[in-house]
Amino acid sequence: MKKIFIIFLLCFMSSIFCAETDANSYQLFSWGYYNFCSKNFATSEKFFNKFFEKTDLKDVQSPLIGYLNFLFETKNYQKFLALFDAHKDYFAQNEQIQFIHAMVLRSMSRFEESIQEFKNLNKKFPHNQELAYYAILASLTNLDFKNALESIENLFKSNSATRSNYVFHLLASRCYIGINDLKNAKSSIDKCVQLHPQSPHGWLMYGMIYKIAQEINNAIYGYSRLLDLVGSDKTIEQELFNLKIRQKSICQKSLDKAIELYNSNKIELALELLNKSFSENNFELEDFNTAMILKIEILTALNKGSDALKLLEQLIVKQPNNKVWYETLNLFYHGTQNKKEIAKLINKIAESQQQNILANLYAADIILRTDSAKGIKYCYKCINLTKDPDLKSKIIFQIASTHYQDKKFNELEKVLTENLNNNQYAPLINLAAYYYTTKGKNLKLAQELIDRIFTGKNENLKNNPQILDTRALIWYKNKEYDKAVKSFGQLAALSPDDKLIEKHLNKAKMKLNGSK
């Protein structure tokens, strides 16, 4: 493929200068350029020398482009400069050769000349990324941040936004650090890592800039991303360790101080400190959760329940899978008078989070208390969203309990009929047994259901007061008073101060004595 390209290039070049040379000279140059492209420099030089022995350079300026490239590649800098200076006017608009000329000066350690050359060329050809890059480096060498930024801005104006621009955003961030402009330094490095998230240099500068800005969380994020890309680096690992220790200290101090102020009834000062810490991103996730819950408590204490609710909504929208915020909302429901507002809010969240099991579970739990029909709809939605059989059984139990409380026994019996077979969830089985004992009038089925619990493997259930109460009630209804007395006796031992159990026990004893 490479040889095909070279042959094509030779054919193309022939149209440029074959008229300027005789056939033999052209063949010499062609073979010289062919060997140059093939990296056979020694052979290439022989053909070039023979070509220029036979040819007057004044008549064949176009081959000079290829020959100057050859001289640069073979580091024959003196001859390059001599030829370039002799034909300077011919190359006045040739970006490539002028760029190589600046690179030759740089390679010969003529730094001041090369710096000036790169700057001049950058002004002449502002769209050329390679020229801009070296011009910017030249400015940075002299700590000339203003000119460096000017070159970057001119390049952005003349070029469309491309991924390769990431390196110029990186250089811009370095310049802004040099002039103590942290705001633009952060903006530039953010653009850099967005354009090229796989750049280690970008994430290194990201970490450094945010460390300078005292934004510890972002600095840690930058260095962590860097380690993800490069693997192990002891210097960065140590820097990351130091930042995390510092972060933990800042977090703990801020949080401890806020709690202290809150407990001292300096509530507004505690809120002010928390807001300042949040604005500075001083909290890790765990501390952030604790601090945010404290803020919600403070807002509630200041009779700003609506603000607390808005904050919770923002947190759930931002972190829809964070269980902490749903639990907090649930607790808030129990401790506030704004129950309708909370029910409305969780309904809104669940509607926007159709596939989020957490949102829909908490919507079911909260809404069931005020609108059982709507709450049950959410329950069925959660059943469809989860594959966890235990969770499904718990939700079915909640549906059945709600129907029992609402005295909707037809709906309850339908739920039990559809879900009792092979179900081992004890609360649901116990509810069914209690229903068939009290309302369903099916003592045989009730006995079978309660026996299913007591023949199971979970020993803890056999001392559960609710289950013991159901079993005692079944025996009582079946006129097995001795067993009923025994079961009510177990309950009384577990709850000696429960007057209702004592009443049932005495009633069972009377029936037992009467039967004797």
C-alpha positions in Angstrom: 0.0 0.0 0.0 2.8 2.3 0.9 4.6 1.7 -2.4 1.4 2.3 -4.4 1.0 5.6 -2.6 4.6 6.6 -3.4 4.2 5.7 -7.1 1.0 7.8 -7.1 2.9 10.7 -5.4 5.7 10.5 -8.0 3.2 10.6 -10.9 1.5 13.6 -9.2 4.8 15.4 -8.8 5.7 14.8 -12.4 2.9 17.1 -13.4 4.4 19.9 -11.3 8.0 19.9 -12.5 8.7 17.3 -15.3 8.5 20.2 -17.8 11.3 21.9 -15.9 13.8 19.0 -16.2 14.9 16.5 -18.8 13.8 12.9 -18.5 17.1 11.7 -17.0 17.0 14.4 -14.3 13.4 13.6 -13.5 14.3 9.9 -13.1 17.1 10.8 -10.7 14.8 12.9 -8.5 12.0 10.4 -8.7 14.3 7.6 -7.5 15.7 9.9 -4.8 12.3 10.7 -3.5 11.1 7.1 -3.7 14.1 5.9 -1.6 13.5 8.8 0.8 9.9 7.7 1.3 11.1 4.1 1.7 13.6 5.3 4.5 16.6 4.3 2.3 18.3 7.6 3.1 21.8 6.7 1.9 20.5 5.6 -1.5 18.2 8.6 -1.6 21.0 11.0 -1.0 23.0 9.6 -3.9 20.2 10.2 -6.4 19.4 13.7 -5.0 23.1 14.7 -5.3 23.3 13.5 -8.9 20.0 15.3 -9.7 21.3 18.6 -8.3 24.6 18.2 -10.0 22.8 18.2 -13.3 20.1 20.7 -12.5 20.1 24.4 -11.8 18.1 25.0 -8.6 16.8 28.3 -10.0 14.9 26.3 -12.6 13.5 23.6 -10.4 12.3 25.2 -7.2 9.3 22.8 -6.8 11.5 19.7 -6.1 13.1 21.7 -3.3 10.0 20.9 -1.1 10.7 17.2 -1.2 14.5 17.8 -0.8 14.1 20.1 2.2 11.9 17.5 3.9 14.7 15.0 3.2 17.3 17.3 4.7 15.2 17.8 7.9 14.5 14.1 8.2 18.2 13.3 7.9 19.2 16.2 10.3 21.3 18.0 7.7 20.2 21.3 9.2 23.0 23.5 7.9 22.3 22.6 4.3 18.5 23.0 5.0 19.1 26.6 6.2 21.3 27.5 3.3 18.8 26.3 0.7 15.8 27.8 2.6 17.5 31.2 2.9 18.5 31.1 -0.8 14.8 30.5 -1.8 13.0 32.3 1.0 10.6 34.2 -1.2 9.5 31.0 -2.9 8.4 29.5 0.4 6.7 32.7 1.8 3.2 31.1 1.7 4.2 27.5 2.3 3.1 26.6 5.9 4.8 23.2 5.9 8.3 24.4 4.9 8.2 27.4 7.2 7.1 25.2 10.0 10.0 22.9 9.3 12.3 25.9 9.2 11.2 26.9 12.8 11.7 23.3 13.9 15.2 23.3 12.5 16.1 26.4 14.5 14.6 24.7 17.6 16.6 21.5 16.9 19.8 23.5 16.6 19.1 25.1 20.0 18.6 28.5 18.5 15.6 28.9 20.8 15.1 32.6 20.7 14.9 32.6 16.9 12.6 29.6 16.8 10.3 31.1 19.5 10.0 34.3 17.4 9.5 32.3 14.2 6.7 30.2 15.7 5.0 33.3 17.0 5.2 35.0 13.6 4.0 32.0 11.8 1.1 31.6 14.2 -0.1 35.1 13.5 0.3 34.4 9.8 -1.5 31.0 9.8 -3.7 31.1 13.0 -5.7 28.1 11.8 -2.7 25.7 11.8 -3.0 23.6 15.0 0.7 22.4 14.9 2.0 26.0 14.5 -0.3 27.2 17.3 0.9 24.4 19.6 4.5 25.3 19.3 3.8 29.1 19.4 1.9 28.5 22.7 4.8 26.4 24.1 7.2 29.2 23.0 5.1 31.7 24.9 4.9 29.5 28.0 8.6 29.1 28.0 8.9 32.8 28.5 5.9 32.8 30.9 4.1 35.0 28.4 0.6 33.7 29.3 -1.2 36.6 27.6 0.2 35.8 24.1 -0.3 32.1 24.7 -4.0 32.7 25.5 -4.3 35.0 22.4 -2.9 32.2 20.2 -5.4 29.7 21.7 -8.4 32.1 21.2 -7.4 32.8 17.6 -7.1 29.1 16.9 -10.6 28.4 18.4 -12.0 31.3 16.2 -10.5 29.9 13.0 -11.2 26.2 13.7 -14.4 24.3 14.3 -14.7 22.5 17.7 -13.0 19.1 17.4 -11.7 16.5 19.9 -8.1 17.5 19.1 -8.8 20.9 20.6 -8.6 19.2 24.1 -4.9 19.8 24.2 -5.4 23.6 23.7 -8.0 23.7 26.5 -5.3 21.9 28.6 -2.8 24.6 27.7 -5.4 27.3 28.3 -5.9 26.0 31.8 -2.2 26.2 32.4 -2.2 29.8 31.2 -5.1 30.7 33.5 -3.3 29.2 36.5 -0.3 31.4 35.5 -2.4 34.6 35.8 -4.4 33.3 38.9 -7.7 33.1 37.1 -9.1 29.9 38.8 -12.6 30.4 37.3 -11.4 30.1 33.7 -8.8 27.5 34.6 -11.6 25.2 35.9 -13.7 26.0 32.8 -10.9 25.1 30.4 -9.9 21.9 32.1 -13.5 20.8 32.3 -13.8 21.2 28.5 -10.5 19.3 28.1 -11.6 16.2 30.0 -15.1 16.4 28.3 -13.4 16.3 24.8 -10.9 13.6 25.7 -11.8 11.7 28.9 -9.0 9.2 28.3 -6.3 11.8 28.6 -4.1 11.3 31.7 -2.6 14.8 31.2 -6.1 16.2 31.4 -7.0 14.5 34.6 -3.7 15.3 36.2 -4.2 19.0 35.5 -7.9 18.6 36.6 -6.8 17.3 40.0 -4.1 20.0 40.4 -6.4 22.9 39.5 -9.2 21.8 41.8 -6.7 21.2 44.6 -5.5 24.8 44.2 -9.2 25.9 44.2 -9.7 24.0 47.6 -12.4 21.9 46.0 -11.2 18.7 47.5 -14.0 16.4 46.2 -13.3 17.4 42.6 -9.5 17.1 43.1 -10.0 13.6 44.4 -12.2 12.8 41.4 -9.5 14.0 39.0 -6.7 12.0 40.6 -8.9 8.9 40.8 -9.7 9.1 37.1 -6.0 9.5 36.4 -5.1 6.4 38.3 -7.9 4.5 36.5 -6.1 5.3 33.3 -2.4 4.9 34.2 -2.7 2.1 36.8 -0.2 2.6 39.6 1.6 5.8 40.3 3.1 6.2 43.8 3.2 10.0 43.7 -0.4 10.4 42.7 -1.5 7.6 45.1 0.1 9.5 48.0 -1.4 12.8 46.8 -4.8 11.1 46.7 -4.3 9.6 50.2 -3.4 13.0 51.6 -6.5 14.6 50.0 -8.8 12.0 51.3 -7.4 12.5 54.9 -7.9 16.2 54.4 -11.4 15.7 53.0 -12.4 13.5 55.9 -11.1 16.0 58.4 -12.9 18.9 56.7 -16.1 16.9 56.5 -16.0 15.8 60.1 -15.2 19.2 61.5 -17.9 20.9 59.5 -20.5 18.2 60.4 -19.5 18.0 64.0 -19.6 21.8 64.4 -23.1 22.0 62.7 -24.4 19.3 65.0 -22.9 21.1 68.0 -24.6 24.3 67.0 -27.9 22.5 66.4 -27.8 20.8 69.8 -27.0 24.2 71.4 -30.2 25.6 69.9 -28.1 27.8 67.6 -30.2 26.5 64.7 -29.7 29.3 62.2 -25.9 29.3 62.6 -25.9 25.5 62.1 -27.9 26.0 58.8 -25.5 28.7 57.7 -22.5 26.5 58.3 -24.1 23.6 56.5 -24.9 25.7 53.5 -21.4 27.0 53.3 -20.0 23.5 53.5 -22.4 22.3 50.7 -21.3 25.1 48.5 -17.7 24.1 48.9 -18.4 20.4 48.3 -16.9 19.5 51.6 -18.9 16.3 52.2 -18.4 12.8 51.0 -21.5 10.7 50.2 -22.0 9.3 53.6 -21.3 12.6 55.4 -23.4 14.4 52.7 -26.4 12.2 53.5 -26.0 12.9 57.2 -25.5 16.6 56.7 -28.5 16.8 54.4 -30.8 15.0 56.9 -29.6 17.5 59.5 -30.5 20.3 57.2 -34.0 18.9 56.7 -34.3 18.7 60.5 -33.2 22.3 60.9 -35.6 23.5 58.3 -38.4 21.7 60.0 -37.4 23.1 63.4 -37.5 26.6 61.8 -41.1 25.9 60.6 -39.9 25.7 57.0 -41.5 22.4 56.2 -42.2 23.4 52.6 -38.5 24.2 52.1 -37.6 20.9 53.6 -40.0 19.1 51.3 -38.6 21.0 48.2 -35.1 20.0 49.3 -36.1 16.3 49.6 -37.7 16.5 46.2 -34.4 17.8 44.7 -32.4 15.1 46.4 -34.7 12.3 45.1 -34.6 13.7 41.6 -30.8 14.0 41.7 -30.3 10.6 43.4 -33.4 8.5 42.5 -31.9 5.3 43.7 -30.7 6.5 47.0 -32.9 4.8 49.6 -31.9 7.4 52.3 -34.0 10.1 50.8 -37.1 7.9 50.5 -36.7 6.8 54.2 -36.3 10.4 55.2 -39.5 11.4 53.3 -41.3 8.5 55.0 -40.2 9.7 58.5 -41.1 13.2 57.5 -44.6 12.0 56.7 -45.0 10.6 60.2 -43.6 13.8 61.9 -45.4 16.5 60.0 -48.8 17.9 59.4 -48.1 18.2 55.6 -49.2 14.6 54.9 -51.2 15.5 51.8 -48.3 17.5 50.4 -46.0 14.5 51.0 -48.4 12.1 49.4 -48.7 14.4 46.4 -45.0 14.7 46.1 -44.3 10.9 46.3 -47.0 10.4 43.7 -45.3 13.0 41.4 -41.9 11.3 41.9 -43.3 7.8 41.2 -45.0 9.0 38.1 -41.7 10.4 36.8 -39.8 7.2 37.9 -42.0 4.6 36.2 -39.4 1.8 36.4 -37.9 2.8 39.8 -38.9 0.2 42.3 -37.9 2.4 45.3 -40.0 5.3 44.2 -43.0 3.1 43.6 -42.6 1.1 46.9 -42.6 4.3 49.0 -45.4 5.7 46.9 -47.4 2.6 47.8 -46.5 2.8 51.5 -47.4 6.5 51.9 -50.4 6.7 49.6 -52.0 3.6 51.2 -52.6 5.6 54.3 -54.8 8.2 52.6 -56.0 6.5 49.5 -56.1 2.8 49.7 -57.3 2.2 46.2 -54.5 4.3 44.6 -52.0 2.8 47.0 -53.0 -0.8 46.0 -52.4 0.2 42.3 -48.9 1.1 43.2 -48.5 -2.2 45.0 -49.4 -4.1 41.9 -47.1 -2.0 39.9 -44.2 -2.9 42.3 -45.1 -6.6 41.9 -44.5 -6.2 38.2 -41.3 -4.3 38.8 -39.6 -6.8 41.1 -38.3 -10.3 40.6 -37.6 -10.9 44.3 -40.2 -13.5 45.5 -39.9 -12.4 49.2 -40.6 -8.8 48.2 -43.6 -9.9 46.1 -45.0 -11.8 49.1 -44.6 -8.8 51.4 -46.4 -6.6 48.9 -49.2 -9.1 48.5 -49.5 -9.2 52.3 -49.8 -5.4 52.3 -52.6 -5.5 49.7 -54.5 -8.2 51.7 -54.1 -6.3 55.0 -55.5 -3.2 53.3 -58.5 -5.1 52.0 -59.1 -6.6 55.5 -58.9 -3.2 57.2 -61.3 -1.7 54.6 -63.6 -4.7 55.0 -63.4 -5.5 51.4 -63.6 -9.2 52.0 -64.5 -10.2 48.4 -61.3 -8.5 47.1 -59.3 -10.0 50.0 -60.6 -13.5 49.3 -59.6 -13.1 45.6 -56.1 -12.0 46.6 -55.8 -15.0 49.0 -57.1 -17.5 46.4 -54.6 -16.3 43.8 -51.5 -16.2 46.1 -51.8 -18.7 48.9 -50.7 -21.9 47.0 -47.1 -22.8 47.8 -46.6 -19.4 49.5 -44.4 -19.7 52.7 -44.7 -16.0 53.8 -45.9 -16.4 57.4 -47.6 -13.0 57.9 -49.8 -13.6 54.7 -50.6 -17.2 55.8 -51.5 -16.0 59.3 -53.7 -13.2 57.9 -55.5 -15.7 55.8 -56.0 -18.1 58.7 -57.3 -15.3 60.9 -59.7 -14.2 58.1 -61.1 -17.7 57.5 -61.5 -18.0 61.3 -63.3 -14.8 61.9 -65.0 -13.7 58.6 -64.5 -16.4 56.0 -66.1 -19.1 58.2 -63.8 -21.9 57.1 -62.2 -23.3 60.2 -60.8 -26.3 58.3 -58.8 -24.2 55.9 -57.8 -21.9 58.7 -56.4 -24.9 60.6 -54.5 -26.1 57.5 -53.0 -22.7 57.0 -51.8 -22.2 60.6 -50.4 -25.8 60.6 -48.4 -24.8 57.5 -46.6 -22.2 59.6 -45.9 -24.5 62.6 -44.6 -27.4 60.4 -42.2 -25.0 58.7 -38.5 -24.6 59.5 -38.5 -21.1 61.0 -38.6 -21.7 64.8 -38.9 -18.0 65.6 -42.4 -17.9 64.1 -43.6 -20.4 66.7 -43.3 -17.8 69.4 -44.7 -14.9 67.4 -47.6 -13.4 69.4 -49.8 -12.8 66.3 -49.4 -16.3 65.1 -50.0 -17.8 68.6 -53.1 -15.6 68.9 -54.5 -16.9 65.6 -53.8 -20.5 66.5 -55.4 -20.1 70.0 -58.5 -18.5 68.3 -58.8 -21.4 65.9 -58.7 -23.9 68.7 -61.2 -21.9 70.6 -63.6 -21.8 67.7 -63.0 -25.6 67.2 -63.9 -26.0 70.9 -60.4 -27.4 71.6 -60.3 -25.4 74.8 -57.4 -27.2 76.4 -55.2 -26.3 73.4 -56.6 -22.8 73.4 -55.8 -22.3 77.1 -52.3 -23.5 76.5 -51.7 -21.2 73.5 -53.3 -18.1 75.3 -51.1 -19.0 78.3 -48.0 -18.8 76.1 -49.2 -15.4 74.9 -49.8 -14.2 78.5 -46.3 -15.2 79.5 -44.9 -13.2 76.5 -47.1 -10.2 77.3 -48.0 -10.3 81.0 -49.5 -6.7 80.9 -51.8 -7.3 78.0 -55.3 -7.2 79.4 -57.0 -8.4 76.2 -54.9 -11.6 76.2 -55.7 -12.1 79.9 -59.4 -11.8 79.0 -59.1 -14.3 76.2 -57.2 -16.7 78.5 -59.9 -16.5 81.2 -62.6 -17.0 78.7 -60.9 -20.1 77.3 -60.4 -21.4 80.9 -64.1 -21.0 81.6 -65.1 -22.9 78.5 -62.6 -25.6 79.4 -64.0 -25.9 82.9 -67.6 -25.9 81.6 -66.8 -28.6 79.1 -65.5 -30.8 81.9 
